[in-house]
């Protein structure tokens, strides 16, 4: 066993005999997950982020036909509310809207910084002692030095020499430092060192905390002792639910060792616990299934694709490439994959198939309507800014009117372009929609009727000739009224607001209802994107198709994330993998 270098290789082993037990540190500083340069001040430390280009390099086999770089460059310079050709929910739209010159020009800080760098070669006990004295103002010198070694991926021998110095000075190496050393070994896949640390920690401590378990599972799962990772997983289960990373590492270990049944068992077990698998875990299944002639295994991978669909999970580029390669490798079948974007009509330009419609079916619509009324409109949070009496009055108002075609959040629309008069903005929008023979309901606030420079009485009177209005108290929240009127009017009714309604989506009780709400929202929400008073009113296009994994049997369409495009949780990808059976 080679835990330490040179003549001190058995220092820790000897120290373990003299120290029967010490208590593990339960609250460790979180190990850095992004490797970078650690810059220390007298009170804090941080890591520089990794260059995103290095994350996305990979080895993609498919190339999109568009000139992506030119398109990104042309979109980056635009200052519209929602970048064309994207709509409100397109991946990257929120990022582009929020970009300002201030965010691009960060002022340098003037605080004095102490830069702690690990040595390039192992140091003696005396040399480590001198270095610690030089950085005497830094608390927890050894822990910070290990963080730096992890960030810089220092040679294992350098880390060993620091452990030797610590053991020489303190007589033992503490739990926290062992975990950090283990993290360095796992990141460099130093299997022998991982075995040694595992044996030492299991001998010295009856139980470990979660970060140590996770590191050991990750380190062992890719080794010949991979089944010991399963034992550690069982130990975690005794006290808590293992993380999706713990399951993922064990699944990958089973797949590497061709125990596909065990891998599937662990996958089903984790999803039953409502743990969403990491994308690299799913990728491991498809990588292991290439060219495998096994109908049962194929059915299980198709089931995983169904899981992606049902849970609205979007693959990254690496997983997308693995899925494509798996289809292409299927024995006896002839699949071809192309990267594409879908037309607003929902037609795929690669295979000419139309994707699934964005509208909910009657059963889904009924479920969503019932849940929205119960958990959002009649929920506790609604009455913090309105009253049951006001909501009941509004429900009576809506029930007495024929179904509406469009419900407008008046205050939200009026403030879409702040440089213009709000009443004029709202008037132009109402007139534009009314000219299309649509039945309109506008939700407003009572202060809009008082007459002011912002709320011109004539504009308000002209609007009320073209649309029905309901004015709430000035402190009331508009969204519950907006949702009720839209859902009550039927599946054809749309609503106009820039509000993303994320708080109301969060009030829904389960993931299925939240997915239905998001689907309904994307198919019914209209956003004012371009406006010039008296001249132009333009809305973002509402896509006719649903952005989920879907199949016709002879085709598969899989939306995936562009690794260079930041997507918020309420946005959907715009890139697709089209697979056709020839």
Residue pairs with C-beta under 8 A, 6 or more apart in sequence:
1 9
1 13
1 192
1 196
2 9
2 192
2 193
2 196
3 9
3 10
3 12
3 13
3 160
3 163
3 193
3 196
3 197
3 200
4 10
4 11
4 12
4 160
4 161
4 163
4 164
4 167
5 122
5 157
5 160
5 161
5 164
6 164
8 164
8 167
8 168
11 163
11 164
11 167
11 168
12 163
12 167
12 172
12 173
12 200
13 200
15 167
15 171
15 172
15 173
16 172
16 200
16 203
16 204
18 171
18 172
19 171
19 172
21 204
22 172
22 174
22 175
22 204
23 175
24 175
24 205
24 207
24 208
24 209
24 212
25 174
25 175
25 176
25 209
26 209
28 176
28 179
28 209
28 211
29 143
29 147
29 176
30 211
31 147
31 150
31 179
31 180
31 183
31 211
32 38
32 47
32 147
32 150
32 151
34 47
34 49
34 50
35 47
35 50
35 150
35 151
35 152
35 153
36 47
36 48
36 49
36 50
36 151
37 47
37 48
37 115
37 151
37 152
38 45
38 46
38 47
38 116
38 144
38 147
38 148
38 151
39 45
39 46
39 48
39 113
39 115
40 113
40 114
40 115
40 116
40 138
40 144
41 111
41 112
41 113
41 114
42 114
42 137
42 138
45 144
45 147
47 151
52 563
52 564
53 564
55 563
56 317
56 563
56 564
58 317
58 318
58 321
58 563
59 321
60 317
60 318
60 321
61 321
61 324
61 325
62 321
62 324
62 337
62 338
62 339
62 577
63 339
64 339
64 340
64 575
65 339
65 340
66 341
68 562
68 564
72 564
72 565
75 83
75 84
75 96
76 96
76 99
78 84
78 96
80 529
80 530
81 97
81 416
81 498
81 527
81 528
81 529
81 530
82 88
82 90
82 93
82 97
82 527
82 529
82 540
83 92
83 93
83 96
83 97
86 92
86 93
86 96
86 574
87 93
87 527
87 540
87 541
87 542
87 543
88 498
88 500
88 525
88 527
88 540
89 522
89 570
89 571
89 572
90 571
90 572
90 574
91 561
91 562
91 565
91 566
91 567
91 568
91 571
91 572
91 573
91 574
92 562
92 565
92 566
92 567
92 571
93 571
94 568
94 570
94 571
95 565
95 566
95 568
114 135
114 137
114 138
116 135
116 138
116 144
116 145
116 148
117 148
117 152
118 145
118 148
118 149
118 152
118 154
118 158
119 127
119 131
119 158
120 158
121 155
121 157
121 158
122 155
122 157
122 158
122 160
122 161
123 131
123 158
123 161
123 162
123 165
124 161
124 165
125 164
125 165
125 168
125 169
128 161
128 162
128 165
129 165
129 169
132 141
132 142
135 141
138 144
142 162
142 166
142 177
143 176
143 177
143 180
145 162
146 159
146 162
146 177
146 180
146 181
146 184
147 180
148 154
149 158
149 159
149 162
149 184
150 180
150 183
150 184
150 187
153 184
153 187
153 188
154 184
156 184
156 185
156 188
156 190
156 193
159 181
159 184
163 173
163 177
163 181
166 173
166 174
166 177
167 173
173 181
175 205
175 212
178 197
178 200
178 201
179 211
179 212
179 215
181 197
182 194
182 197
182 201
182 212
182 215
182 216
182 219
183 215
185 193
185 194
185 197
185 219
186 194
186 215
186 218
186 219
189 219
189 222
191 219
191 222
191 223
194 216
194 219
194 220
194 223
195 223
195 225
197 216
198 216
198 219
198 220
198 228
201 208
201 212
201 216
207 235
207 239
208 216
210 236
210 240
210 243
213 232
213 235
213 236
213 246
214 243
214 245
214 246
214 249
216 229
216 232
217 229
217 232
217 233
217 246
217 249
217 250
218 229
218 245
218 249
220 226
220 228
220 229
220 232
220 253
221 229
221 249
221 250
221 252
221 253
221 256
222 252
222 253
222 256
226 253
226 254
226 256
226 257
229 249
229 250
229 253
230 250
230 253
233 242
233 246
233 247
233 250
236 242
236 246
241 273
241 275
242 270
243 275
244 270
244 275
244 276
244 277
244 278
244 281
245 278
247 266
247 267
247 269
247 270
247 275
247 277
247 281
248 277
248 278
248 280
248 281
248 284
250 266
251 263
251 266
251 267
251 277
251 281
251 284
251 285
252 280
252 281
252 284
254 260
254 262
254 263
254 266
255 263
255 284
255 285
255 287
255 288
256 288
258 288
260 288
260 297
260 300
263 284
263 285
263 288
264 300
267 277
267 281
267 285
267 304
270 277
271 277
271 307
276 311
276 313
279 313
279 315
279 316
279 318
279 319
280 318
280 319
282 304
282 308
282 315
282 319
283 318
283 319
283 322
285 300
285 301
285 304
286 301
286 304
286 319
286 322
286 323
286 325
286 326
287 322
287 326
289 297
289 298
289 301
289 326
290 325
290 326
290 329
291 329
291 331
292 298
293 331
293 332
298 330
301 326
305 323
305 549
305 551
305 556
305 558
306 549
307 313
308 314
308 315
308 549
308 558
309 548
309 549
309 550
311 511
311 515
312 515
312 518
312 548
314 559
314 560
314 561
314 567
314 572
314 573
315 323
315 558
315 560
315 561
316 560
316 561
316 563
317 560
317 561
317 562
317 563
318 563
319 560
320 558
320 560
320 577
323 558
323 577
324 337
324 577
324 579
327 333
327 335
327 337
327 556
327 579
328 335
328 336
328 337
333 581
334 581
334 582
335 579
335 580
335 581
335 582
336 579
336 580
336 582
337 577
337 578
337 579
337 580
338 350
338 577
338 578
338 580
339 575
339 576
339 577
339 578
340 348
340 349
340 350
340 575
340 576
340 577
340 578
341 349
341 574
341 575
341 576
342 348
342 349
342 355
342 545
342 557
342 576
343 349
344 541
344 543
344 544
345 354
345 544
346 354
346 355
346 357
346 543
346 544
346 545
347 353
347 354
347 355
348 354
348 355
348 555
348 557
348 576
348 578
350 578
350 580
351 555
351 578
351 580
353 552
353 555
353 557
354 545
355 545
355 546
355 550
355 557
356 545
356 546
356 548
356 550
357 544
357 545
357 546
358 519
358 522
358 523
358 542
358 543
358 544
358 545
358 546
359 491
359 523
360 368
360 491
360 516
360 519
360 520
360 523
362 491
364 516
365 491
365 520
367 513
367 516
368 487
368 513
368 516
368 517
368 520
369 487
369 488
371 508
371 509
371 513
371 517
372 483
372 484
372 487
372 504
372 508
372 517
373 484
373 487
375 507
375 508
375 509
376 382
376 480
376 483
376 504
376 507
376 508
377 391
377 480
377 483
377 484
379 507
381 503
381 507
382 391
382 477
382 480
383 391
384 477
385 475
385 476
385 477
386 472
386 473
386 475
386 476
386 477
386 480
390 472
390 473
390 476
391 480
391 481
391 484
394 470
394 472
394 481
394 484
394 485
395 484
397 470
398 441
398 484
398 485
398 488
398 489
399 488
401 441
401 468
402 439
403 439
403 488
403 489
403 490
403 492
403 493
404 439
404 440
404 441
404 468
404 485
404 486
404 489
404 493
405 438
405 439
405 440
405 489
405 492
405 493
405 494
406 433
406 438
406 439
406 440
406 441
406 493
406 494
406 495
406 496
406 526
407 440
407 441
407 443
407 482
407 485
407 486
407 489
407 493
407 494
407 495
407 496
408 426
408 429
408 430
408 433
408 440
408 441
408 442
408 443
408 467
408 495
408 496
408 497
409 443
409 478
409 479
409 482
409 495
409 496
409 497
409 499
410 426
410 442
410 443
410 444
410 445
410 448
410 469
411 422
411 443
411 444
411 445
411 448
411 478
412 478
412 496
412 497
412 498
412 499
413 425
413 426
413 429
413 496
413 497
413 498
413 528
414 422
414 423
414 425
414 426
415 422
415 425
416 425
416 498
416 528
416 531
417 425
417 528
417 531
420 531
420 533
421 453
421 454
421 456
421 533
422 454
422 455
423 448
423 454
423 455
423 456
423 459
423 460
424 456
424 459
424 533
425 531
425 533
426 442
426 459
426 463
427 459
427 462
427 463
428 531
428 533
428 534
428 537
429 496
429 528
429 531
429 537
430 440
430 442
430 463
430 466
430 467
431 462
431 466
432 537
433 440
434 440
434 466
434 467
439 468
440 466
440 467
440 468
441 467
441 468
441 469
441 470
441 485
442 463
442 467
442 468
442 469
442 470
443 469
443 470
443 472
443 478
443 481
443 482
443 485
444 469
444 470
444 471
444 472
445 471
445 472
445 473
445 474
445 476
446 471
446 472
446 473
446 474
447 455
447 474
448 455
448 460
448 471
449 455
449 460
449 471
451 457
451 460
463 469
470 481
472 478
472 481
479 499
479 501
479 503
479 504
480 504
482 495
482 497
483 495
483 501
483 504
485 493
485 495
486 493
486 494
486 495
486 524
487 493
493 524
494 524
494 525
494 526
494 542
495 524
495 525
495 526
496 525
496 526
496 527
496 528
496 539
497 525
497 527
498 527
498 528
500 570
501 521
502 570
504 517
505 514
505 517
505 518
505 521
506 514
508 514
508 517
518 570
519 546
522 542
522 543
522 547
522 572
523 542
523 543
523 544
524 542
525 542
526 539
526 540
526 542
527 539
527 540
528 537
528 538
528 539
529 538
529 539
529 540
530 536
530 537
530 538
531 537
531 538
547 559
547 572
547 573
548 559
549 556
549 557
549 558
549 559
550 556
550 557
551 557
553 581
554 580
554 581
555 578
555 579
555 580
555 581
556 577
556 578
556 579
557 576
557 577
557 578
557 579
558 576
558 577
558 579
559 572
559 573
559 574
559 575
559 576
560 573
560 575
560 576
560 577
561 567
561 573
561 575
562 573
562 574
562 575
567 573
